[in-house]
Amino acid sequence: MKNAGFELEPKRRAAIAASKKGGAAPARIARPAPPVHPGIPFHRPTYGEQDERALVNCLRSGRIVGDGDCTRRASEKLAEILKTPHVLLTPSCTHAMELAMLTLRLQPGDEVILPSFTFVSSANCVLRAGGRVVFADIVPDTLTLDPADLARKLGPRTRAIIPVVYAGVSPDMDAITAALRGRPIDIVEDAAQGLGASYHNRPVGTIGSIGCFSFHETKNFSTGEGGAFVTTRDDYMSRAEVIREKGTNRKQFLQGLVDKYTWVDVGSSYLPPDFVGALLLSQLDKRDYIRQTRETLYRRYLEELAPLRDRGQISLPVIPPGIESNHHIFHVLFADEPTRSRAVAFFRSRNIGTAFHYLPLHLSPVGLSLGCHPGDCPVTESISGRLLRLPLYPSLRVAEQAVVIAALFEFLKS
């Protein structure tokens, strides 16, 4: 399956490697008027012949049910990358989040604090486990959980918090931990966008009690759908293994610890088919190429769009010191929502895919039914209306990125 849109041509691979080796900033791009082109999608997954072979080999193995050989090897590889002892692959990050909440054994009335600026799965997993959602605001630079607002929202029934990695940038985990004031509150990291990112040299998703990752088609490492549950705690791992296997002790049976397995707890089925592990292994083998390519594109956006930032027309992303991003998303912030809406229409007219992100969950129909009100999370409400994501993926060519950049200049000039 050879497709030029899937992986970069050799010349560009060499240019990226040379740029990284020399430490030089990427070359500046001329800004011609956007030419007529067939279209630049918002996203293209990084699949190629290597991934196809991995799937075919898995299929030919004759065993593609959950927890097969590919799943085992992918879990071990992920554990090695994350430097963590326990990894369970799941059908999606949503499933991993649900598994996390079930593992915590929330009781009626237990509260879980999470940012309103996140995907619905971060909140759904709490409600499905019987807990109560408490929404907190975000900080305006990294768009991650605000430790000060977290401290204000803490209550006697707070059982856990869910800090969310946004755009591959970790929240301020030191400030978040300090806000908990030593209370026995579990931290469950929603690291759906975080594989490959770190916080002060610690892989995101491994700092709290539990971390949850996504391998959705739009993520840096994609299996179409897929996720992972990660924990450093032996007791949480043992509990999660039972829940994941329909509430049975099948894992102990497979390890020869019991002569038969049976129903021992309430559970569900959170096992992905083995070809998810096969494709994940293939994707992880390309992690240096994916990381370097995304970083080069990200840095080029930052450099080329700096004049628009300096003129006060847009704001650009921020990566604080000590935080290493995986460059999952590149976004710009406009002055107001009407400008963002006009920008979306402008890019669409140029056949360039863009996307906004996250309507505030506290203002959704479900959020309002939980007693939330406008003004509860003012930074979230402001950011949500002004944010626009630009195309960023390894197969985005230099010429295509130049078209995107030129279009943004043209829009703001007009």
C-alpha atoms as a printed R data frame, in Angstrom:
    type eleno elety resid chain resno       x       y      z
1   ATOM     1    CA   MET     A     1   0.000   0.000  0.000
2   ATOM     2    CA   LYS     A     2   2.236   2.790 -1.245
3   ATOM     3    CA   ASN     A     3   0.740   6.228 -0.804
4   ATOM     4    CA   ALA     A     4   2.767   9.429 -0.958
5   ATOM     5    CA   GLY     A     5   0.327  11.068  1.409
6   ATOM     6    CA   PHE     A     6   1.139   8.637  4.185
7   ATOM     7    CA   GLU     A     7   4.840   9.106  4.845
8   ATOM     8    CA   LEU     A     8   7.354  11.783  3.973
9   ATOM     9    CA   GLU     A     9   9.619  11.573  0.966
10  ATOM    10    CA   PRO     A    10  13.326  10.733  1.633
11  ATOM    11    CA   LYS     A    11  14.568  14.266  0.916
12  ATOM    12    CA   ARG     A    12  12.335  15.719  3.576
13  ATOM    13    CA   ARG     A    13  13.348  13.041  6.078
14  ATOM    14    CA   ALA     A    14  16.988  14.012  5.493
15  ATOM    15    CA   ALA     A    15  16.208  17.713  5.898
16  ATOM    16    CA   ILE     A    16  14.447  17.086  9.199
17  ATOM    17    CA   ALA     A    17  17.331  14.994 10.492
18  ATOM    18    CA   ALA     A    18  19.848  17.657  9.456
19  ATOM    19    CA   SER     A    19  17.807  20.367 11.165
20  ATOM    20    CA   LYS     A    20  17.643  18.383 14.418
21  ATOM    21    CA   LYS     A    21  21.345  17.531 14.327
22  ATOM    22    CA   GLY     A    22  22.436  21.094 13.773
23  ATOM    23    CA   GLY     A    23  19.949  22.597 16.195
24  ATOM    24    CA   ALA     A    24  19.095  25.286 13.673
25  ATOM    25    CA   ALA     A    25  15.645  26.768 13.349
26  ATOM    26    CA   PRO     A    26  13.717  25.576 10.296
27  ATOM    27    CA   ALA     A    27  14.061  27.625  7.162
28  ATOM    28    CA   ARG     A    28  11.605  30.485  6.813
29  ATOM    29    CA   ILE     A    29   8.856  30.019  4.271
30  ATOM    30    CA   ALA     A    30   8.081  32.572  1.581
31  ATOM    31    CA   ARG     A    31   4.471  33.746  1.756
32  ATOM    32    CA   PRO     A    32   3.033  33.635 -1.750
33  ATOM    33    CA   ALA     A    33  -0.638  34.202 -2.338
34  ATOM    34    CA   PRO     A    34  -2.375  30.871 -1.691
35  ATOM    35    CA   PRO     A    35  -2.487  29.009 -5.017
36  ATOM    36    CA   VAL     A    36  -5.333  26.906 -6.280
37  ATOM    37    CA   HIS     A    37  -4.832  23.437 -4.821
38  ATOM    38    CA   PRO     A    38  -6.867  20.256 -4.391
39  ATOM    39    CA   GLY     A    39  -7.231  20.802 -0.672
40  ATOM    40    CA   ILE     A    40  -5.269  20.430  2.535
41  ATOM    41    CA   PRO     A    41  -7.098  18.235  5.034
42  ATOM    42    CA   PHE     A    42  -7.050  19.047  8.715
43  ATOM    43    CA   HIS     A    43  -5.604  15.621  9.425
44  ATOM    44    CA   ARG     A    44  -3.952  12.714  7.617
45  ATOM    45    CA   PRO     A    45  -3.030   9.584  9.624
46  ATOM    46    CA   THR     A    46   0.568   8.370  9.439
47  ATOM    47    CA   TYR     A    47  -0.005   4.925  7.974
48  ATOM    48    CA   GLY     A    48   2.215   3.142  5.474
49  ATOM    49    CA   GLU     A    49   3.423  -0.221  4.213
50  ATOM    50    CA   GLN     A    50   5.004  -1.119  7.562
51  ATOM    51    CA   ASP     A    51   1.626  -0.749  9.267
52  ATOM    52    CA   GLU     A    52  -0.083  -2.800  6.575
53  ATOM    53    CA   ARG     A    53   2.410  -5.639  7.041
54  ATOM    54    CA   ALA     A    54   1.862  -5.584 10.792
55  ATOM    55    CA   LEU     A    55  -1.900  -5.969 10.367
56  ATOM    56    CA   VAL     A    56  -1.612  -8.712  7.749
57  ATOM    57    CA   ASN     A    57   0.870 -10.682  9.857
58  ATOM    58    CA   CYS     A    58  -1.426 -10.430 12.867
59  ATOM    59    CA   LEU     A    59  -4.401 -11.611 10.831
60  ATOM    60    CA   ARG     A    60  -2.440 -14.535  9.439
61  ATOM    61    CA   SER     A    61  -1.413 -15.593 12.929
62  ATOM    62    CA   GLY     A    62  -4.901 -17.044 13.337
63  ATOM    63    CA   ARG     A    63  -5.468 -15.421 16.741
64  ATOM    64    CA   ILE     A    64  -6.716 -11.870 16.885
65  ATOM    65    CA   VAL     A    65  -8.768 -11.948 20.087
66  ATOM    66    CA   GLY     A    66  -7.882  -9.765 23.068
67  ATOM    67    CA   ASP     A    67  -4.602 -10.130 24.945
68  ATOM    68    CA   GLY     A    68  -2.819 -11.976 22.180
69  ATOM    69    CA   ASP     A    69   0.896 -11.890 21.430
70  ATOM    70    CA   CYS     A    70   0.810  -8.479 19.723
71  ATOM    71    CA   THR     A    71  -1.098  -6.961 22.634
72  ATOM    72    CA   ARG     A    72   1.460  -8.368 25.070
73  ATOM    73    CA   ARG     A    73   4.427  -7.039 23.105
74  ATOM    74    CA   ALA     A    74   2.811  -3.623 22.562
75  ATOM    75    CA   SER     A    75   2.017  -3.347 26.287
76  ATOM    76    CA   GLU     A    76   5.615  -4.200 27.170
77  ATOM    77    CA   LYS     A    77   6.922  -1.667 24.654
78  ATOM    78    CA   LEU     A    78   4.624   1.027 25.999
79  ATOM    79    CA   ALA     A    79   5.660   0.231 29.574
80  ATOM    80    CA   GLU     A    80   9.302   0.583 28.520
81  ATOM    81    CA   ILE     A    81   8.686   3.946 26.848
82  ATOM    82    CA   LEU     A    82   6.680   5.265 29.802
83  ATOM    83    CA   LYS     A    83   9.008   3.725 32.412
84  ATOM    84    CA   THR     A    84   6.019   2.345 34.272
85  ATOM    85    CA   PRO     A    85   5.316  -1.179 35.543
86  ATOM    86    CA   HIS     A    86   1.696  -1.659 34.499
87  ATOM    87    CA   VAL     A    87  -0.014  -1.149 31.119
88  ATOM    88    CA   LEU     A    88  -3.348  -2.500 29.896
89  ATOM    89    CA   LEU     A    89  -4.429  -1.819 26.309
90  ATOM    90    CA   THR     A    90  -8.102  -0.878 25.898
91  ATOM    91    CA   PRO     A    91 -10.441  -0.349 22.922
92  ATOM    92    CA   SER     A    92 -10.214   3.449 23.400
93  ATOM    93    CA   CYS     A    93  -9.118   6.118 25.849
94  ATOM    94    CA   THR     A    94 -12.795   6.448 26.811
95  ATOM    95    CA   HIS     A    95 -12.691   2.815 27.946
96  ATOM    96    CA   ALA     A    96  -9.435   3.463 29.802
97  ATOM    97    CA   MET     A    97 -11.049   6.384 31.649
98  ATOM    98    CA   GLU     A    98 -14.078   4.276 32.544
99  ATOM    99    CA   LEU     A    99 -11.781   1.504 33.759
100 ATOM   100    CA   ALA     A   100  -9.927   4.054 35.897
101 ATOM   101    CA   MET     A   101 -13.077   5.265 37.617
102 ATOM   102    CA   LEU     A   102 -14.276   1.709 38.233
103 ATOM   103    CA   THR     A   103 -10.869   0.877 39.667
104 ATOM   104    CA   LEU     A   104 -11.200   3.765 42.138
105 ATOM   105    CA   ARG     A   105 -14.576   2.362 43.256
106 ATOM   106    CA   LEU     A   106 -16.341   5.700 43.464
107 ATOM   107    CA   GLN     A   107 -19.172   5.877 45.971
108 ATOM   108    CA   PRO     A   108 -22.421   7.867 45.522
109 ATOM   109    CA   GLY     A   109 -21.651  11.491 46.250
110 ATOM   110    CA   ASP     A   110 -17.919  11.197 45.581
111 ATOM   111    CA   GLU     A   111 -16.722  14.217 43.610
112 ATOM   112    CA   VAL     A   112 -14.175  14.288 40.807
113 ATOM   113    CA   ILE     A   113 -12.756  17.641 39.669
114 ATOM   114    CA   LEU     A   114 -11.813  18.110 36.019
115 ATOM   115    CA   PRO     A   115 -11.482  20.998 33.577
116 ATOM   116    CA   SER     A   116 -14.543  22.089 31.646
117 ATOM   117    CA   PHE     A   117 -12.226  22.486 28.642
118 ATOM   118    CA   THR     A   118 -11.938  18.820 27.683
119 ATOM   119    CA   PHE     A   119 -13.582  16.036 25.720
120 ATOM   120    CA   VAL     A   120 -16.823  14.581 27.056
121 ATOM   121    CA   SER     A   121 -15.202  11.241 27.978
122 ATOM   122    CA   SER     A   122 -13.396  12.915 30.880
123 ATOM   123    CA   ALA     A   123 -16.765  13.668 32.463
124 ATOM   124    CA   ASN     A   124 -18.784  10.684 31.235
125 ATOM   125    CA   CYS     A   125 -16.484   8.217 32.995
126 ATOM   126    CA   VAL     A   126 -17.234   9.872 36.349
127 ATOM   127    CA   LEU     A   127 -20.999   9.864 35.882
128 ATOM   128    CA   ARG     A   128 -21.029   6.264 34.642
129 ATOM   129    CA   ALA     A   129 -19.170   5.169 37.789
130 ATOM   130    CA   GLY     A   130 -21.693   6.948 40.037
131 ATOM   131    CA   GLY     A   131 -19.609   9.981 40.918
132 ATOM   132    CA   ARG     A   132 -20.339  13.698 40.739
133 ATOM   133    CA   VAL     A   133 -18.534  15.968 38.289
134 ATOM   134    CA   VAL     A   134 -17.104  19.292 39.476
135 ATOM   135    CA   PHE     A   135 -15.830  21.538 36.688
136 ATOM   136    CA   ALA     A   136 -12.789  23.782 37.118
137 ATOM   137    CA   ASP     A   137 -11.268  26.442 34.887
138 ATOM   138    CA   ILE     A   138  -8.027  26.424 32.896
139 ATOM   139    CA   VAL     A   139  -5.001  28.702 32.808
140 ATOM   140    CA   PRO     A   140  -4.807  30.940 29.718
141 ATOM   141    CA   ASP     A   141  -1.298  29.961 28.571
142 ATOM   142    CA   THR     A   142  -1.272  26.143 28.381
143 ATOM   143    CA   LEU     A   143  -5.095  25.753 28.479
144 ATOM   144    CA   THR     A   144  -4.731  23.121 31.204
145 ATOM   145    CA   LEU     A   145  -6.257  22.765 34.673
146 ATOM   146    CA   ASP     A   146  -5.892  25.877 36.828
147 ATOM   147    CA   PRO     A   147  -4.361  24.834 40.187
148 ATOM   148    CA   ALA     A   148  -5.838  27.883 41.924
149 ATOM   149    CA   ASP     A   149  -9.368  27.107 40.764
150 ATOM   150    CA   LEU     A   150  -8.800  23.455 41.637
151 ATOM   151    CA   ALA     A   151  -7.969  24.514 45.201
152 ATOM   152    CA   ARG     A   152 -11.189  26.551 45.346
153 ATOM   153    CA   LYS     A   153 -13.269  23.588 44.123
154 ATOM   154    CA   LEU     A   154 -11.896  21.041 46.596
155 ATOM   155    CA   GLY     A   155 -14.460  19.778 49.068
156 ATOM   156    CA   PRO     A   156 -14.902  17.114 51.745
157 ATOM   157    CA   ARG     A   157 -16.226  14.640 49.129
158 ATOM   158    CA   THR     A   158 -13.434  15.159 46.580
159 ATOM   159    CA   ARG     A   159 -12.242  11.659 45.681
160 ATOM   160    CA   ALA     A   160 -10.134  12.297 42.577
161 ATOM   161    CA   ILE     A   161  -9.059  14.896 40.051
162 ATOM   162    CA   ILE     A   162  -8.547  14.519 36.308
163 ATOM   163    CA   PRO     A   163  -5.878  16.896 34.955
164 ATOM   164    CA   VAL     A   164  -6.009  16.889 31.153
165 ATOM   165    CA   VAL     A   165  -2.979  17.112 28.870
166 ATOM   166    CA   TYR     A   166  -3.864  19.623 26.156
167 ATOM   167    CA   ALA     A   167  -2.143  19.729 22.758
168 ATOM   168    CA   GLY     A   168   0.643  17.533 24.116
169 ATOM   169    CA   VAL     A   169   1.453  19.938 26.980
170 ATOM   170    CA   SER     A   170   1.224  18.765 30.574
171 ATOM   171    CA   PRO     A   171  -0.588  20.719 33.275
172 ATOM   172    CA   ASP     A   172   1.508  22.112 36.136
173 ATOM   173    CA   MET     A   173   1.546  18.891 38.115
174 ATOM   174    CA   ASP     A   174   3.658  20.298 40.965
175 ATOM   175    CA   ALA     A   175   1.156  23.105 41.564
176 ATOM   176    CA   ILE     A   176  -1.754  20.677 41.232
177 ATOM   177    CA   THR     A   177  -0.217  18.302 43.771
178 ATOM   178    CA   ALA     A   178   0.447  21.209 46.143
179 ATOM   179    CA   ALA     A   179  -3.183  22.335 45.828
180 ATOM   180    CA   LEU     A   180  -4.310  18.965 47.183
181 ATOM   181    CA   ARG     A   181  -2.512  19.810 50.453
182 ATOM   182    CA   GLY     A   182  -1.511  16.225 51.126
183 ATOM   183    CA   ARG     A   183  -5.060  14.902 51.056
184 ATOM   184    CA   PRO     A   184  -5.492  11.285 49.847
185 ATOM   185    CA   ILE     A   185  -7.003  12.285 46.509
186 ATOM   186    CA   ASP     A   186  -6.217  10.205 43.442
187 ATOM   187    CA   ILE     A   187  -4.844  11.922 40.352
188 ATOM   188    CA   VAL     A   188  -6.048  10.302 37.124
189 ATOM   189    CA   GLU     A   189  -4.217  11.887 34.182
190 ATOM   190    CA   ASP     A   190  -6.212  12.232 30.994
191 ATOM   191    CA   ALA     A   191  -3.198  11.890 28.736
192 ATOM   192    CA   ALA     A   192  -5.195  11.143 25.589
193 ATOM   193    CA   GLN     A   193  -3.062  13.707 23.744
194 ATOM   194    CA   GLY     A   194   0.094  13.048 25.728
195 ATOM   195    CA   LEU     A   195   2.113  10.055 24.549
196 ATOM   196    CA   GLY     A   196   5.669  11.251 23.984
197 ATOM   197    CA   ALA     A   197   5.316  14.335 26.185
198 ATOM   198    CA   SER     A   198   6.956  14.790 29.571
199 ATOM   199    CA   TYR     A   199   6.811  16.932 32.696
200 ATOM   200    CA   HIS     A   200  10.239  17.633 34.219
201 ATOM   201    CA   ASN     A   201  11.612  14.478 32.581
202 ATOM   202    CA   ARG     A   202   8.699  12.303 33.736
203 ATOM   203    CA   PRO     A   203   6.450  10.882 31.010
204 ATOM   204    CA   VAL     A   204   2.968  12.364 31.251
205 ATOM   205    CA   GLY     A   205   0.398   9.826 32.330
206 ATOM   206    CA   THR     A   206   2.770   8.330 34.916
207 ATOM   207    CA   ILE     A   207   2.746  11.096 37.522
208 ATOM   208    CA   GLY     A   208  -0.639  10.388 39.098
209 ATOM   209    CA   SER     A   209  -2.150   7.146 40.355
210 ATOM   210    CA   ILE     A   210  -3.486   6.295 36.884
211 ATOM   211    CA   GLY     A   211  -2.891   7.568 33.368
212 ATOM   212    CA   CYS     A   212  -5.058   7.095 30.282
213 ATOM   213    CA   PHE     A   213  -3.878   7.354 26.671
214 ATOM   214    CA   SER     A   214  -5.564   7.450 23.262
215 ATOM   215    CA   PHE     A   215  -4.536   5.922 19.941
216 ATOM   216    CA   HIS     A   216  -7.435   7.389 17.997
217 ATOM   217    CA   GLU     A   217  -6.810   8.084 14.324
218 ATOM   218    CA   THR     A   218  -6.172  11.772 15.066
219 ATOM   219    CA   LYS     A   219  -3.473  11.102 17.687
220 ATOM   220    CA   ASN     A   220   0.290  11.080 17.139
221 ATOM   221    CA   PHE     A   221   0.316   7.275 17.337
222 ATOM   222    CA   SER     A   222  -2.807   5.810 15.830
223 ATOM   223    CA   THR     A   223  -4.527   2.436 15.741
224 ATOM   224    CA   GLY     A   224  -7.789   3.891 14.410
225 ATOM   225    CA   GLU     A   225  -9.379   3.440 17.812
226 ATOM   226    CA   GLY     A   226  -7.500   2.300 20.880
227 ATOM   227    CA   GLY     A   227  -6.270   3.328 24.292
228 ATOM   228    CA   ALA     A   228  -4.224   2.356 27.318
229 ATOM   229    CA   PHE     A   229  -4.680   2.270 31.087
230 ATOM   230    CA   VAL     A   230  -1.430   2.852 32.990
231 ATOM   231    CA   THR     A   231  -0.762   2.707 36.722
232 ATOM   232    CA   THR     A   232   2.188   2.505 39.080
233 ATOM   233    CA   ARG     A   233   0.108   0.884 41.823
234 ATOM   234    CA   ASP     A   234   0.042  -2.902 42.098
235 ATOM   235    CA   ASP     A   235  -3.353  -2.944 43.822
236 ATOM   236    CA   TYR     A   236  -4.959  -0.799 41.128
237 ATOM   237    CA   MET     A   237  -3.474  -3.011 38.432
238 ATOM   238    CA   SER     A   238  -4.826  -6.172 40.051
239 ATOM   239    CA   ARG     A   239  -8.275  -4.633 40.373
240 ATOM   240    CA   ALA     A   240  -8.248  -3.253 36.805
241 ATOM   241    CA   GLU     A   241  -7.263  -6.648 35.361
242 ATOM   242    CA   VAL     A   242 -10.353  -8.234 36.933
243 ATOM   243    CA   ILE     A   243 -12.710  -5.462 35.825
244 ATOM   244    CA   ARG     A   244 -11.262  -5.521 32.301
245 ATOM   245    CA   GLU     A   245 -11.877  -9.291 32.046
246 ATOM   246    CA   LYS     A   246 -15.644  -9.135 32.710
247 ATOM   247    CA   GLY     A   247 -15.090  -9.247 36.465
248 ATOM   248    CA   THR     A   248 -13.335 -12.615 36.387
249 ATOM   249    CA   ASN     A   249  -9.962 -13.784 37.667
250 ATOM   250    CA   ARG     A   250  -9.011 -15.106 34.238
251 ATOM   251    CA   LYS     A   251  -5.575 -13.470 34.436
252 ATOM   252    CA   GLN     A   252  -4.726 -15.560 37.500
253 ATOM   253    CA   PHE     A   253  -5.942 -18.645 35.654
254 ATOM   254    CA   LEU     A   254  -3.698 -17.918 32.673
255 ATOM   255    CA   GLN     A   255  -0.781 -17.438 35.070
256 ATOM   256    CA   GLY     A   256  -1.483 -20.832 36.657
257 ATOM   257    CA   LEU     A   257  -2.367 -19.324 40.031
258 ATOM   258    CA   VAL     A   258  -5.851 -20.902 40.092
259 ATOM   259    CA   ASP     A   259  -7.137 -24.080 38.417
260 ATOM   260    CA   LYS     A   260 -10.264 -22.386 37.030
261 ATOM   261    CA   TYR     A   261 -11.491 -18.819 36.730
262 ATOM   262    CA   THR     A   262 -14.788 -17.445 37.915
263 ATOM   263    CA   TRP     A   263 -16.764 -14.253 38.520
264 ATOM   264    CA   VAL     A   264 -15.170 -12.342 41.410
265 ATOM   265    CA   ASP     A   265 -16.210  -8.684 40.903
266 ATOM   266    CA   VAL     A   266 -18.378  -6.429 38.785
267 ATOM   267    CA   GLY     A   267 -16.667  -5.877 35.469
268 ATOM   268    CA   SER     A   268 -16.952  -5.347 31.749
269 ATOM   269    CA   SER     A   269 -15.008  -6.130 28.582
270 ATOM   270    CA   TYR     A   270 -12.216  -3.662 27.965
271 ATOM   271    CA   LEU     A   271 -10.004  -5.845 25.755
272 ATOM   272    CA   PRO     A   272  -9.093  -4.664 22.229
273 ATOM   273    CA   PRO     A   273  -8.554  -7.192 19.426
274 ATOM   274    CA   ASP     A   274  -4.946  -8.182 18.940
275 ATOM   275    CA   PHE     A   275  -4.487  -6.279 15.682
276 ATOM   276    CA   VAL     A   276  -4.724  -3.040 17.716
277 ATOM   277    CA   GLY     A   277  -1.535  -4.144 19.460
278 ATOM   278    CA   ALA     A   278   0.030  -5.061 16.122
279 ATOM   279    CA   LEU     A   279  -0.634  -1.634 14.645
280 ATOM   280    CA   LEU     A   280   0.480   0.109 17.842
281 ATOM   281    CA   LEU     A   281   3.804  -1.732 17.747
282 ATOM   282    CA   SER     A   282   4.335  -0.571 14.179
283 ATOM   283    CA   GLN     A   283   3.436   3.016 15.076
284 ATOM   284    CA   LEU     A   284   5.746   3.050 18.101
285 ATOM   285    CA   ASP     A   285   8.615   1.865 15.913
286 ATOM   286    CA   LYS     A   286   8.255   5.171 14.017
287 ATOM   287    CA   ARG     A   287   8.137   7.378 17.110
288 ATOM   288    CA   ASP     A   288  11.421   9.228 16.452
289 ATOM   289    CA   TYR     A   289  10.338  10.101 12.914
290 ATOM   290    CA   ILE     A   290   6.861  11.157 14.078
291 ATOM   291    CA   ARG     A   291   8.245  13.231 16.938
292 ATOM   292    CA   GLN     A   292  10.897  15.009 14.857
293 ATOM   293    CA   THR     A   293   8.556  15.755 11.974
294 ATOM   294    CA   ARG     A   294   5.820  17.176 14.179
295 ATOM   295    CA   GLU     A   295   8.296  19.305 16.111
296 ATOM   296    CA   THR     A   296   9.761  20.749 12.891
297 ATOM   297    CA   LEU     A   297   6.293  21.686 11.612
298 ATOM   298    CA   TYR     A   298   5.351  23.151 15.001
299 ATOM   299    CA   ARG     A   299   8.508  25.270 15.210
300 ATOM   300    CA   ARG     A   300   7.973  26.519 11.674
301 ATOM   301    CA   TYR     A   301   4.458  27.657 12.541
302 ATOM   302    CA   LEU     A   302   5.789  29.472 15.618
303 ATOM   303    CA   GLU     A   303   8.507  31.267 13.670
304 ATOM   304    CA   GLU     A   304   6.454  32.188 10.635
305 ATOM   305    CA   LEU     A   305   3.415  33.366 12.593
306 ATOM   306    CA   ALA     A   306   5.409  35.380 15.131
307 ATOM   307    CA   PRO     A   307   4.820  38.678 13.248
308 ATOM   308    CA   LEU     A   308   1.057  38.222 13.615
309 ATOM   309    CA   ARG     A   309   1.517  37.607 17.327
310 ATOM   310    CA   ASP     A   310   3.800  40.628 17.669
311 ATOM   311    CA   ARG     A   311   1.152  42.816 16.028
312 ATOM   312    CA   GLY     A   312  -1.403  41.540 18.540
313 ATOM   313    CA   GLN     A   313  -3.578  39.852 15.910
314 ATOM   314    CA   ILE     A   314  -3.288  36.336 17.327
315 ATOM   315    CA   SER     A   315  -1.865  34.498 20.327
316 ATOM   316    CA   LEU     A   316   0.376  31.467 19.849
317 ATOM   317    CA   PRO     A   317   0.789  28.318 21.986
318 ATOM   318    CA   VAL     A   318   3.020  28.329 25.068
319 ATOM   319    CA   ILE     A   319   5.242  25.487 26.283
320 ATOM   320    CA   PRO     A   320   6.534  26.354 29.772
321 ATOM   321    CA   PRO     A   321  10.107  25.547 30.888
322 ATOM   322    CA   GLY     A   322  10.553  21.992 32.093
323 ATOM   323    CA   ILE     A   323   7.715  20.694 29.931
324 ATOM   324    CA   GLU     A   324   8.421  18.752 26.749
325 ATOM   325    CA   SER     A   325   5.532  18.707 24.302
326 ATOM   326    CA   ASN     A   326   4.773  15.998 21.763
327 ATOM   327    CA   HIS     A   327   3.463  18.752 19.440
328 ATOM   328    CA   HIS     A   328   0.097  17.128 19.031
329 ATOM   329    CA   ILE     A   329  -1.814  20.318 18.180
330 ATOM   330    CA   PHE     A   330  -0.918  23.743 16.862
331 ATOM   331    CA   HIS     A   331  -3.557  26.331 17.622
332 ATOM   332    CA   VAL     A   332  -3.962  30.083 17.362
333 ATOM   333    CA   LEU     A   333  -6.217  32.325 19.415
334 ATOM   334    CA   PHE     A   334  -8.047  35.209 17.749
335 ATOM   335    CA   ALA     A   335  -9.263  38.352 19.478
336 ATOM   336    CA   ASP     A   336 -12.886  37.229 19.619
337 ATOM   337    CA   GLU     A   337 -15.322  34.555 18.466
338 ATOM   338    CA   PRO     A   338 -16.663  36.441 15.389
339 ATOM   339    CA   THR     A   339 -13.102  36.679 14.040
340 ATOM   340    CA   ARG     A   340 -12.576  32.975 14.620
341 ATOM   341    CA   SER     A   341 -15.839  32.187 12.820
342 ATOM   342    CA   ARG     A   342 -14.803  34.277  9.829
343 ATOM   343    CA   ALA     A   343 -11.409  32.530  9.815
344 ATOM   344    CA   VAL     A   344 -13.058  29.102  9.701
345 ATOM   345    CA   ALA     A   345 -15.130  30.184  6.698
346 ATOM   346    CA   PHE     A   346 -12.084  31.775  5.027
347 ATOM   347    CA   PHE     A   347  -9.966  28.633  5.329
348 ATOM   348    CA   ARG     A   348 -12.864  26.521  4.100
349 ATOM   349    CA   SER     A   349 -13.116  28.713  1.016
350 ATOM   350    CA   ARG     A   350  -9.433  27.937  0.361
351 ATOM   351    CA   ASN     A   351  -9.971  24.170  0.788
352 ATOM   352    CA   ILE     A   352  -7.890  24.152  3.971
353 ATOM   353    CA   GLY     A   353  -9.130  22.054  6.861
354 ATOM   354    CA   THR     A   354  -9.163  23.652 10.309
355 ATOM   355    CA   ALA     A   355 -11.038  22.887 13.520
356 ATOM   356    CA   PHE     A   356 -11.996  24.577 16.752
357 ATOM   357    CA   HIS     A   357 -11.946  22.711 20.042
358 ATOM   358    CA   TYR     A   358 -14.095  21.942 23.055
359 ATOM   359    CA   LEU     A   359 -17.331  23.694 23.729
360 ATOM   360    CA   PRO     A   360 -17.294  24.246 27.519
361 ATOM   361    CA   LEU     A   361 -18.715  21.158 29.178
362 ATOM   362    CA   HIS     A   362 -20.220  23.190 32.015
363 ATOM   363    CA   LEU     A   363 -22.396  25.043 29.465
364 ATOM   364    CA   SER     A   364 -23.521  21.889 27.632
365 ATOM   365    CA   PRO     A   365 -27.053  20.590 28.179
366 ATOM   366    CA   VAL     A   366 -25.703  17.974 30.592
367 ATOM   367    CA   GLY     A   367 -23.485  20.500 32.351
368 ATOM   368    CA   LEU     A   368 -26.402  22.896 32.862
369 ATOM   369    CA   SER     A   369 -28.511  20.007 34.171
370 ATOM   370    CA   LEU     A   370 -25.818  19.426 36.795
371 ATOM   371    CA   GLY     A   371 -26.306  22.957 38.101
372 ATOM   372    CA   CYS     A   372 -23.539  24.779 36.229
373 ATOM   373    CA   HIS     A   373 -23.944  28.363 35.029
374 ATOM   374    CA   PRO     A   374 -22.356  30.791 32.555
375 ATOM   375    CA   GLY     A   375 -19.419  32.486 34.207
376 ATOM   376    CA   ASP     A   376 -18.385  29.459 36.260
377 ATOM   377    CA   CYS     A   377 -15.236  28.985 34.140
378 ATOM   378    CA   PRO     A   378 -14.549  32.355 32.454
379 ATOM   379    CA   VAL     A   379 -11.187  31.464 30.879
380 ATOM   380    CA   THR     A   380 -12.680  28.336 29.329
381 ATOM   381    CA   GLU     A   381 -15.610  30.319 27.966
382 ATOM   382    CA   SER     A   382 -13.266  32.872 26.399
383 ATOM   383    CA   ILE     A   383 -10.766  30.395 24.951
384 ATOM   384    CA   SER     A   384 -13.421  28.118 23.478
385 ATOM   385    CA   GLY     A   385 -14.771  30.837 21.208
386 ATOM   386    CA   ARG     A   386 -11.388  32.084 19.980
387 ATOM   387    CA   LEU     A   387  -9.311  28.933 19.324
388 ATOM   388    CA   LEU     A   388  -8.554  27.537 15.882
389 ATOM   389    CA   ARG     A   389  -6.425  24.453 15.177
390 ATOM   390    CA   LEU     A   390  -4.261  24.363 12.053
391 ATOM   391    CA   PRO     A   391  -3.204  21.261 10.089
392 ATOM   392    CA   LEU     A   392  -0.290  19.447 11.746
393 ATOM   393    CA   TYR     A   393   0.735  15.894 10.828
394 ATOM   394    CA   PRO     A   394   3.891  14.190  9.492
395 ATOM   395    CA   SER     A   395   2.741  14.046  5.870
396 ATOM   396    CA   LEU     A   396   2.006  17.797  5.752
397 ATOM   397    CA   ARG     A   397   4.446  18.994  3.108
398 ATOM   398    CA   VAL     A   398   6.452  22.198  3.324
399 ATOM   399    CA   ALA     A   399   4.535  23.637  0.380
400 ATOM   400    CA   GLU     A   400   1.204  22.781  2.023
401 ATOM   401    CA   GLN     A   401   2.232  24.386  5.281
402 ATOM   402    CA   ALA     A   402   3.287  27.484  3.324
403 ATOM   403    CA   VAL     A   403  -0.229  27.671  1.874
404 ATOM   404    CA   VAL     A   404  -1.762  27.469  5.364
405 ATOM   405    CA   ILE     A   405   0.523  30.187  6.698
406 ATOM   406    CA   ALA     A   406  -0.040  32.465  3.696
407 ATOM   407    CA   ALA     A   407  -3.792  32.035  4.038
408 ATOM   408    CA   LEU     A   408  -3.711  33.156  7.666
409 ATOM   409    CA   PHE     A   409  -1.713  36.262  6.719
410 ATOM   410    CA   GLU     A   410  -4.144  36.997  3.907
411 ATOM   411    CA   PHE     A   411  -7.152  36.607  6.188
412 ATOM   412    CA   LEU     A   412  -5.801  38.921  8.879
413 ATOM   413    CA   LYS     A   413  -4.675  41.461  6.294
414 ATOM   414    CA   SER     A   414  -8.184  41.625  4.915
